[in-house]
Amino acid sequence: MLIEILAAAGGEAPQNSFGFIEAMQQGGVIAWFTLGVLVIMSVSSFYILFSKLFEQNKVMKQGEAARSAFWRASSLKEGASKLEKNSAYRQIVDDAIRADEDHSKLTDPVEAHDWVHGSIAHSQDTIKSKLASGLPWLATVGATSPFIGLFGTVIGIYRALIKIGIAGQASIDAVAGPVGEALIMTALGLGVAVPAVLAYNWLQGRNKRIAENLTAFSNDVLGYIASDGAVKPVTAAAGQKGGVAAKPAAKPAAPAAKK
């Protein structure tokens, strides 16, 4: 409304000189550098989030396939052939089979159980390490980005104080730019940190569930090898649901004998 009145009076509409771009331009090289660092941290955090989410979903699907098809095979090698090549569960089975075959070649008397268990544990650690890669960067971004934003805030306040000292008075038009820059940097630092922390905690929780599934599968493989195939988990078969045998329908009661 005010703009229309000024335009009708023949005056020029006031220009906004305190926007985001204007504040960054007043901040100079330091402001743009701080903004660039925060943008890089934010983009890399979202890249890690989506890439690790895709990787976790892939491992979870491999686990479902292993539970549904692997233990139906008559041997570990046959079961391994049913798993996806280069999958996490295939790696555990292959390492277990290789360790079982190599045990006879050892000159030092080591129990087969301990030897195979160590090989499977090493395989698990390798998989967990791969799943955890990138998460330390999310933790670093979540911990440091607020301080990087605070650095920009301090610089903005410092520039505002310099302008006040030069002008001799704290007028709004003198300090609005630097103070606006300071507030923008604070908001950007928090905006980068919060998604990174949430993504880190969420991915860590999913990794924990995957590790539990891998441990359970590894124990089943170890038990199968140690018992020479006599011990293996019960799997869902025809006429079963969820791994539990379907109960047959109750037979009708025999009719009472007539007197």
Backbone torsions as a table, in degrees:
resi	resn	phi	psi	omega
1	MET	NA	-43.4	179.8
2	LEU	-64.5	-38.9	179.7
3	ILE	-63.1	-39.8	179.5
4	GLU	-66.1	-38.7	178.8
5	ILE	-64.6	-42.7	179.7
6	LEU	-65.5	-39.8	178.8
7	ALA	-65.3	-38.9	178.5
8	ALA	-66.9	-31.7	179.5
9	ALA	-79.9	-2.6	178.8
10	GLY	89.2	2.7	179.6
11	GLY	-88.0	164.1	179.1
12	GLU	-88.0	142.2	177.5
13	ALA	-68.0	140.9	-179.5
14	PRO	-66.7	141.1	-179.7
15	GLN	-95.5	137.6	178.1
16	ASN	-81.8	110.7	-179.5
17	SER	-106.8	17.1	-176.5
18	PHE	-124.4	30.4	177.3
19	GLY	-79.8	-174.1	-177.3
20	PHE	-64.4	-49.9	-178.8
21	ILE	-62.1	-42.0	-179.6
22	GLU	-63.4	-41.4	179.1
23	ALA	-64.4	-40.4	179.1
24	MET	-67.5	-37.6	178.1
25	GLN	-65.0	-37.7	176.7
26	GLN	-68.7	-30.1	179.1
27	GLY	-72.0	-23.1	176.0
28	GLY	77.1	-152.8	-174.2
29	VAL	-62.6	-40.0	-177.2
30	ILE	-63.9	-42.6	-179.9
31	ALA	-64.1	-45.6	180.0
32	TRP	-66.4	-37.0	178.3
33	PHE	-65.1	-45.1	178.4
34	THR	-61.8	-42.2	177.7
35	LEU	-62.2	-42.4	179.4
36	GLY	-61.8	-41.4	178.8
37	VAL	-63.0	-43.8	-179.8
38	LEU	-65.9	-37.7	178.4
39	VAL	-65.4	-42.8	178.8
40	ILE	-62.1	-43.5	179.7
41	MET	-64.2	-40.0	-179.4
42	SER	-67.4	-47.3	-179.2
43	VAL	-62.7	-43.5	179.9
44	SER	-66.0	-34.4	178.5
45	SER	-64.9	-44.9	180.0
46	PHE	-68.8	-33.3	176.9
47	TYR	-63.8	-45.0	178.7
48	ILE	-64.1	-40.4	179.9
49	LEU	-58.1	-51.2	-175.9
50	PHE	-72.4	-37.2	-179.8
51	SER	-68.1	-42.4	178.9
52	LYS	-70.9	-33.0	176.8
53	LEU	-64.1	-41.9	176.5
54	PHE	-63.6	-42.6	-179.5
55	GLU	-65.0	-41.5	179.4
56	GLN	-65.9	-43.5	178.0
57	ASN	-59.7	-37.4	179.1
58	LYS	-64.0	-44.0	-180.0
59	VAL	-66.9	-37.8	178.6
60	MET	-64.0	-39.7	177.0
61	LYS	-66.4	-36.4	176.3
62	GLN	-63.6	-37.2	177.7
63	GLY	-65.2	-40.5	177.0
64	GLU	-63.1	-40.6	178.4
65	ALA	-65.5	-38.3	-179.9
66	ALA	-66.3	-40.7	-179.6
67	ARG	-69.6	-30.8	-175.4
68	SER	-88.6	-28.6	-172.4
69	ALA	-121.5	-29.5	-170.4
70	PHE	-63.7	-47.6	-172.6
71	TRP	-79.5	0.2	173.6
72	ARG	-80.7	-16.0	-178.0
73	ALA	-72.8	159.3	-178.1
74	SER	-83.8	-15.1	179.1
75	SER	-149.6	165.8	179.8
76	LEU	-64.6	-39.3	-179.0
77	LYS	-65.6	-40.3	177.5
78	GLU	-66.6	-39.5	177.6
79	GLY	-65.9	-38.0	178.7
80	ALA	-64.0	-33.8	179.6
81	SER	-67.2	-21.3	178.4
82	LYS	-83.6	-14.0	-179.5
83	LEU	-86.9	156.1	179.1
84	GLU	-63.8	135.4	-179.0
85	LYS	-64.7	139.8	-179.7
86	ASN	65.1	19.9	176.5
87	SER	-82.9	166.1	-178.9
88	ALA	-64.6	-43.1	-178.7
89	TYR	-71.2	-34.1	175.8
90	ARG	-65.1	-37.1	179.0
91	GLN	-63.7	-41.6	179.5
92	ILE	-63.5	-45.1	-179.1
93	VAL	-65.1	-45.1	-179.7
94	ASP	-61.7	-41.5	179.5
95	ASP	-67.2	-36.7	178.6
96	ALA	-66.6	-44.3	178.8
97	ILE	-63.1	-43.5	-179.9
98	ARG	-63.9	-40.5	179.4
99	ALA	-66.9	-37.3	178.7
100	ASP	-66.3	-38.5	179.5
101	GLU	-73.0	-33.5	-177.6
102	ASP	-81.9	-11.6	-177.2
103	HIS	-61.8	-36.7	-179.3
104	SER	-67.5	-17.1	-179.4
105	LYS	-86.1	-9.5	-177.8
106	LEU	-73.8	135.5	176.8
107	THR	-87.6	-25.9	178.1
108	ASP	-85.3	132.0	-178.2
109	PRO	-68.9	101.4	177.6
110	VAL	-123.0	135.0	179.9
111	GLU	-64.7	141.1	-177.9
112	ALA	-60.6	-37.7	-179.3
113	HIS	-60.5	-47.5	-178.5
114	ASP	-65.7	-38.7	-178.6
115	TRP	-66.2	-47.3	179.9
116	VAL	-67.9	-40.9	179.0
117	HIS	-60.6	-41.9	178.7
118	GLY	-63.9	-39.6	179.0
119	SER	-66.1	-41.8	179.1
120	ILE	-66.7	-40.4	179.0
121	ALA	-63.0	-39.7	177.2
122	HIS	-64.0	-39.7	178.2
123	SER	-64.2	-41.5	177.2
124	GLN	-62.4	-44.1	-179.6
125	ASP	-61.6	-37.3	178.4
126	THR	-63.7	-43.3	-179.8
127	ILE	-66.2	-44.7	179.7
128	LYS	-62.7	-38.8	179.0
129	SER	-63.8	-38.8	178.2
130	LYS	-67.3	-40.8	178.8
131	LEU	-66.5	-31.3	-178.3
132	ALA	-84.4	-8.4	-179.5
133	SER	-64.1	136.7	-178.5
134	GLY	94.9	-26.8	-179.8
135	LEU	-66.5	-36.4	174.8
136	PRO	-58.4	-32.0	177.7
137	TRP	-67.3	-38.3	176.4
138	LEU	-62.0	-41.7	178.2
139	ALA	-64.7	-38.5	178.6
140	THR	-65.1	-43.5	178.8
141	VAL	-63.0	-44.8	180.0
142	GLY	-62.9	-31.0	-177.3
143	ALA	-86.5	-30.9	-171.3
144	THR	-103.9	-26.3	-176.2
145	SER	-61.1	-35.4	175.0
146	PRO	-61.4	-33.9	-179.9
147	PHE	-74.0	-32.4	175.2
148	ILE	-66.6	-41.7	174.4
149	GLY	-62.6	-37.2	177.7
150	LEU	-65.2	-34.2	176.2
151	PHE	-60.2	-46.1	176.1
152	GLY	-62.7	-34.8	177.9
153	THR	-64.3	-44.8	-179.9
154	VAL	-62.1	-42.7	179.4
155	ILE	-62.9	-41.5	179.1
156	GLY	-63.6	-43.0	178.2
157	ILE	-65.7	-38.7	178.4
158	TYR	-61.8	-42.2	178.8
159	ARG	-66.7	-35.2	177.1
160	ALA	-64.4	-41.4	178.8
161	LEU	-65.4	-37.6	177.7
162	ILE	-62.7	-43.3	179.3
163	LYS	-63.9	-38.5	177.6
164	ILE	-63.8	-41.4	179.4
165	GLY	-65.3	-38.8	-179.7
166	ILE	-70.5	-43.4	-178.1
167	ALA	-75.3	-24.6	-178.9
168	GLY	83.0	-1.2	178.2
169	GLN	-154.2	152.5	-176.8
170	ALA	-92.1	70.4	177.9
171	SER	-79.4	150.4	-177.1
172	ILE	-62.0	-42.7	-176.4
173	ASP	-67.9	-20.5	-179.1
174	ALA	-82.4	-32.9	-173.3
175	VAL	-110.6	-5.6	-177.1
176	ALA	-62.3	-41.7	-179.3
177	GLY	-63.2	-56.1	-180.0
178	PRO	-62.5	-38.7	179.3
179	VAL	-67.4	-40.2	176.0
180	GLY	-61.0	-41.2	177.2
181	GLU	-61.5	-41.3	179.9
182	ALA	-62.5	-44.1	-179.9
183	LEU	-67.1	-37.6	178.6
184	ILE	-62.6	-42.4	-179.9
185	MET	-65.4	-38.2	176.8
186	THR	-62.0	-46.3	-179.8
187	ALA	-64.1	-40.3	-179.9
188	LEU	-65.1	-41.4	178.6
189	GLY	-60.4	-43.1	178.0
190	LEU	-69.4	-37.6	179.9
191	GLY	-64.9	-27.1	176.9
192	VAL	-84.1	-36.6	-173.9
193	ALA	-72.8	-44.5	-173.2
194	VAL	-61.3	-50.1	177.8
195	PRO	-61.2	-35.7	-179.3
196	ALA	-65.0	-42.6	179.8
197	VAL	-66.7	-43.6	178.8
198	LEU	-62.2	-43.3	179.3
199	ALA	-64.4	-40.4	180.0
200	TYR	-61.3	-48.8	-178.3
201	ASN	-65.3	-39.6	-179.4
202	TRP	-65.9	-46.8	-179.8
203	LEU	-66.6	-34.9	177.6
204	GLN	-63.8	-41.4	178.0
205	GLY	-63.2	-40.9	177.7
206	ARG	-67.0	-38.8	177.1
207	ASN	-62.2	-36.3	179.3
208	LYS	-64.7	-42.0	178.9
209	ARG	-66.1	-39.1	177.6
210	ILE	-63.9	-41.3	179.6
211	ALA	-63.4	-37.3	177.7
212	GLU	-64.4	-41.0	178.5
213	ASN	-66.4	-40.3	178.2
214	LEU	-64.1	-40.4	179.4
215	THR	-64.2	-43.0	178.8
216	ALA	-63.3	-42.8	178.8
217	PHE	-65.4	-40.5	179.9
218	SER	-64.1	-39.4	177.9
219	ASN	-64.3	-37.8	177.5
220	ASP	-65.6	-41.5	178.1
221	VAL	-64.0	-43.0	179.3
222	LEU	-63.4	-41.5	178.0
223	GLY	-65.0	-36.5	178.4
224	TYR	-63.6	-44.6	-178.4
225	ILE	-69.4	-42.9	-177.0
226	ALA	-67.1	-28.6	-179.7
227	SER	-97.4	6.7	-178.4
228	ASP	57.7	40.0	175.5
229	GLY	88.7	0.0	-177.6
230	ALA	-78.9	-26.0	-177.2
231	VAL	-112.9	121.6	173.3
232	LYS	-156.8	153.5	-175.8
233	PRO	-67.1	153.7	177.6
234	VAL	-78.6	131.8	179.5
235	THR	-113.7	161.4	179.6
236	ALA	-69.7	131.1	179.1
237	ALA	-120.7	-177.4	-179.6
238	ALA	-61.8	134.8	-178.2
239	GLY	82.8	6.7	178.2
240	GLN	-116.2	158.1	179.3
241	LYS	-138.1	124.5	178.0
242	GLY	66.6	24.6	177.2
243	GLY	84.6	-0.8	-179.5
244	VAL	-111.9	130.0	-177.5
245	ALA	-61.3	136.3	179.1
246	ALA	-72.9	133.3	-178.4
247	LYS	-77.3	136.3	177.8
248	PRO	-68.5	151.8	-179.8
249	ALA	-64.3	143.3	-177.4
250	ALA	-66.8	137.0	179.4
251	LYS	-74.8	142.4	178.3
252	PRO	-65.3	147.1	-178.5
253	ALA	-66.7	144.3	-180.0
254	ALA	-66.2	138.8	179.6
255	PRO	-64.1	145.0	-179.7
256	ALA	-67.4	142.4	180.0
257	ALA	-67.2	134.3	178.3
258	LYS	-77.3	141.0	178.0
259	LYS	-83.4	NA	NA
